[in-house]
């Protein structure tokens, strides 16, 4: 069963340069909507196990990556392919919206 990977300033570049699409959930402990979308992100990690990489990055603990991508509102979810941002979602959304964004990159 897939599980979301904990991303940090240290491992971020290595992870997003995967040969698979990568979904990154930028979140924080104090963020209500982040807590709502957290379980959805974990479900996607299971659904896309082996097809995509699902990661979570705590913005309070990893300010360098957060600043680099200009993340000001959380949750922000970025989809990377070959290390480049190919899609973006700001705010909590239903699982189907995120699944669609991933499915578009997996094909």
C-alpha positions as CSV (number, residue, x, y, z in Angstrom):
1,X,0.0,0.0,0.0
2,X,1.4,3.4,-1.0
3,X,1.9,6.1,1.5
4,X,2.7,9.8,1.1
5,X,6.4,10.6,1.4
6,X,7.5,13.2,3.8
7,X,9.3,15.9,1.7
8,X,11.9,18.3,3.1
9,X,14.2,21.1,1.9
10,X,16.9,18.4,1.8
11,X,15.2,15.7,-0.3
12,X,12.8,17.8,-2.4
13,X,14.8,18.1,-5.7
14,X,15.7,14.4,-5.7
15,X,12.0,13.3,-5.2
16,X,10.5,15.7,-7.8
17,X,13.0,14.6,-10.5
18,X,11.3,11.1,-10.5
19,X,10.5,9.4,-13.8
20,X,6.9,9.4,-12.5
21,X,4.5,12.3,-11.9
22,X,4.9,13.8,-8.4
23,X,2.1,15.4,-6.4
24,X,3.3,17.6,-3.5
25,X,0.9,18.7,-0.8
26,X,2.2,21.9,0.9
27,X,0.6,21.9,4.4
28,X,1.0,23.0,8.0
29,X,-0.2,21.6,11.3
30,X,-2.3,24.7,12.1
31,X,-4.2,24.7,8.8
32,X,-7.8,23.5,9.0
33,X,-8.3,22.9,5.2
34,X,-4.9,21.0,5.2
35,X,-6.3,18.6,7.8
36,X,-9.3,18.0,5.5
37,X,-7.2,17.2,2.4
38,X,-4.5,15.2,4.2
39,X,-6.5,11.9,4.2
40,X,-7.3,12.4,0.5
41,X,-3.6,12.8,-0.3
42,X,-2.9,9.5,1.6
43,X,-5.7,7.8,-0.4
44,X,-4.2,9.0,-3.6
45,X,-0.8,7.6,-2.5
46,X,-2.5,4.2,-2.3
47,X,-4.5,4.6,-5.5
48,X,-1.4,5.6,-7.5
49,X,1.2,3.3,-5.8
50,X,3.8,2.5,-8.5
51,X,2.3,5.0,-11.0
52,X,3.0,8.3,-9.3
53,X,4.9,9.7,-6.3
54,X,2.8,11.4,-3.6
55,X,4.5,13.7,-1.1
56,X,3.7,16.1,1.7
57,X,5.8,19.1,2.6
58,X,5.4,20.9,5.9
59,X,5.7,24.6,5.1
60,X,6.7,25.6,8.6
61,X,9.6,23.1,8.7
62,X,10.8,23.6,5.1
63,X,10.9,27.4,4.3
64,X,13.4,27.2,1.4
65,X,11.2,25.0,-0.9
66,X,8.1,26.9,0.2
67,X,9.6,30.3,-0.8
68,X,11.1,28.9,-4.0
69,X,7.7,28.0,-5.4
70,X,6.0,31.1,-4.0
71,X,3.6,29.1,-1.8
72,X,1.6,31.7,0.2
73,X,-1.8,29.9,0.6
74,X,-2.1,26.4,2.0
75,X,-3.0,23.8,1.1
76,X,-1.3,24.2,-2.2
77,X,-0.8,21.1,-4.3
78,X,1.7,21.1,-7.1
79,X,2.0,18.4,-9.8
80,X,5.6,17.9,-11.2
81,X,6.7,15.9,-14.2
82,X,10.4,15.6,-14.9
83,X,11.1,18.2,-12.2
84,X,8.8,20.8,-13.7
85,X,5.4,22.1,-12.4
86,X,2.7,20.9,-14.8
87,X,-0.4,21.6,-12.7
88,X,-1.4,23.4,-9.5
89,X,-4.3,23.5,-7.1
90,X,-4.7,26.0,-4.3
91,X,-7.2,25.2,-1.5
92,X,-9.0,22.0,-0.5
93,X,-10.8,20.2,-3.3
94,X,-12.6,16.9,-3.7
95,X,-10.4,13.8,-4.3
96,X,-11.8,13.5,-7.8
97,X,-10.2,16.9,-8.8
98,X,-6.8,15.8,-7.7
99,X,-7.2,12.3,-9.2
100,X,-8.0,13.9,-12.5
101,X,-4.8,16.1,-12.4
102,X,-2.7,13.0,-11.6
103,X,-4.4,10.8,-14.2
104,X,-3.6,13.4,-16.9
105,X,0.1,13.0,-16.1
106,X,0.2,9.2,-15.6
107,X,-1.0,8.4,-19.1
